[in-house]
Amino acid sequence: MIAMTYENAAAFAQTSGLLYFAGIFVGVCVYAFWPRNRARFEAAAHLPLTED
């Protein structure tokens, strides 16, 4: 069995965390720039400017 040292565990945690957050970032960007969501985001952008 391979002994897991602190350095190996830290490197694994850093690499997996980087991949996890990069995936989240890509997912958020895809959602934000998806053409079907354009009208929803434009309506939300103009919401503070509308009068009650």
Summary of the structure (lengths in Angstrom):
residues: 52
radius of gyration: 20.5
end to end distance: 67.8
largest distance: 67.9
contacts: 78
relative contact order: 0.07
helix: 83%
strand: 0%
